Amino acid sequence: MRAVKTPIERLEFGLRWEAYRLAYFSSIGHSTEVAALTAKLQKLEEDLRRESYQFSDVGQSAFQ
């Protein structure tokens, strides 16, 4: 049976994967791919921040 991953786990995996790809393409000097991956990483980080905030209890009252 396949383990179900939470949205946060999927985003964290995506961040690691794209960071590895970014390191590879920057090491071989592929500047167009580096620019695209940098933008993709920024979007993933923003999505992860948004998803983490959504599942946190920040700003929630115990008396709602």
Phi and psi restraints in degrees (value plus and minus 20) as a CYANA .aco file:
   2 ARG   PHI    -103.2   -63.2
   2 ARG   PSI     114.8   154.8
   3 ALA   PHI     -94.3   -54.3
   3 ALA   PSI     117.6   157.6
   4 VAL   PHI    -107.3   -67.3
   4 VAL   PSI     109.2   149.2
   5 LYS   PHI    -117.6   -77.6
   5 LYS   PSI     122.3   162.3
   6 THR   PHI     -95.8   -55.8
   6 THR   PSI     142.4   182.4
   7 PRO   PHI     -78.1   -38.1
   7 PRO   PSI     -55.2   -15.2
   8 ILE   PHI     -87.5   -47.5
   8 ILE   PSI     -61.5   -21.5
   9 GLU   PHI     -83.7   -43.7
   9 GLU   PSI     -59.1   -19.1
  10 ARG   PHI     -85.3   -45.3
  10 ARG   PSI     -60.8   -20.8
  11 LEU   PHI     -86.7   -46.7
  11 LEU   PSI     -60.7   -20.7
  12 GLU   PHI     -83.6   -43.6
  12 GLU   PSI     -60.3   -20.3
  13 PHE   PHI     -83.6   -43.6
  13 PHE   PSI     -62.8   -22.8
  14 GLY   PHI     -81.2   -41.2
  14 GLY   PSI     -59.6   -19.6
  15 LEU   PHI     -81.3   -41.3
  15 LEU   PSI     -66.9   -26.9
  16 ARG   PHI     -82.9   -42.9
  16 ARG   PSI     -64.5   -24.5
  17 TRP   PHI     -81.8   -41.8
  17 TRP   PSI     -68.0   -28.0
  18 GLU   PHI     -89.2   -49.2
  18 GLU   PSI     -50.3   -10.3
  19 ALA   PHI     -86.4   -46.4
  19 ALA   PSI     -59.2   -19.2
  20 TYR   PHI     -84.3   -44.3
  20 TYR   PSI     -63.4   -23.4
  21 ARG   PHI     -82.7   -42.7
  21 ARG   PSI     -61.0   -21.0
  22 LEU   PHI     -81.3   -41.3
  22 LEU   PSI     -63.8   -23.8
  23 ALA   PHI     -81.8   -41.8
  23 ALA   PSI     -61.1   -21.1
  24 TYR   PHI     -83.8   -43.8
  24 TYR   PSI     -71.6   -31.6
  25 PHE   PHI     -87.5   -47.5
  25 PHE   PSI     -51.6   -11.6
  26 SER   PHI     -92.0   -52.0
  26 SER   PSI     -50.3   -10.3
  27 SER   PHI     -90.7   -50.7
  27 SER   PSI     -48.3    -8.3
  28 ILE   PHI    -116.8   -76.8
  28 ILE   PSI     -21.3    18.7
  29 GLY   PHI      60.6   100.6
  29 GLY   PSI      10.3    50.3
  30 HIS   PHI    -111.7   -71.7
  30 HIS   PSI      65.1   105.1
  31 SER   PHI     -87.3   -47.3
  31 SER   PSI     -53.3   -13.3
  32 THR   PHI     -88.1   -48.1
  32 THR   PSI     -59.5   -19.5
  33 GLU   PHI     -89.9   -49.9
  33 GLU   PSI     -55.1   -15.1
  34 VAL   PHI     -82.4   -42.4
  34 VAL   PSI     -63.0   -23.0
  35 ALA   PHI     -84.5   -44.5
  35 ALA   PSI     -62.0   -22.0
  36 ALA   PHI     -85.8   -45.8
  36 ALA   PSI     -62.5   -22.5
  37 LEU   PHI     -89.5   -49.5
  37 LEU   PSI     -53.7   -13.7
  38 THR   PHI     -83.7   -43.7
  38 THR   PSI     -62.8   -22.8
  39 ALA   PHI     -84.2   -44.2
  39 ALA   PSI     -60.0   -20.0
  40 LYS   PHI     -85.4   -45.4
  40 LYS   PSI     -60.2   -20.2
  41 LEU   PHI     -84.2   -44.2
  41 LEU   PSI     -60.3   -20.3
  42 GLN   PHI     -82.6   -42.6
  42 GLN   PSI     -60.4   -20.4
  43 LYS   PHI     -86.7   -46.7
  43 LYS   PSI     -61.6   -21.6
  44 LEU   PHI     -82.9   -42.9
  44 LEU   PSI     -60.7   -20.7
  45 GLU   PHI     -83.4   -43.4
  45 GLU   PSI     -60.9   -20.9
  46 GLU   PHI     -84.7   -44.7
  46 GLU   PSI     -63.3   -23.3
  47 ASP   PHI     -83.3   -43.3
  47 ASP   PSI     -59.9   -19.9
  48 LEU   PHI     -85.6   -45.6
  48 LEU   PSI     -63.1   -23.1
  49 ARG   PHI     -79.8   -39.8
  49 ARG   PSI     -64.5   -24.5
  50 ARG   PHI     -84.6   -44.6
  50 ARG   PSI     -63.2   -23.2
  51 GLU   PHI     -87.7   -47.7
  51 GLU   PSI     -59.7   -19.7
  52 SER   PHI     -84.7   -44.7
  52 SER   PSI     -59.9   -19.9
  53 TYR   PHI     -86.7   -46.7
  53 TYR   PSI     -56.7   -16.7
  54 GLN   PHI     -85.1   -45.1
  54 GLN   PSI     -55.9   -15.9
  55 PHE   PHI    -112.1   -72.1
  55 PHE   PSI     -22.3    17.7
  56 SER   PHI    -106.8   -66.8
  56 SER   PSI     148.7   188.7
  57 ASP   PHI    -120.6   -80.6
  57 ASP   PSI      -1.4    38.6
  58 VAL   PHI     -86.1   -46.1
  58 VAL   PSI     109.7   149.7
  59 GLY   PHI      59.8    99.8
  59 GLY   PSI     -13.7    26.3
  60 GLN   PHI    -120.4   -80.4
  60 GLN   PSI     119.2   159.2
  61 SER   PHI    -118.0   -78.0
  61 SER   PSI     127.9   167.9
  62 ALA   PHI     -95.4   -55.4
  62 ALA   PSI     -34.1     5.9
  63 PHE   PHI    -126.9   -86.9
  63 PHE   PSI       9.2    49.2
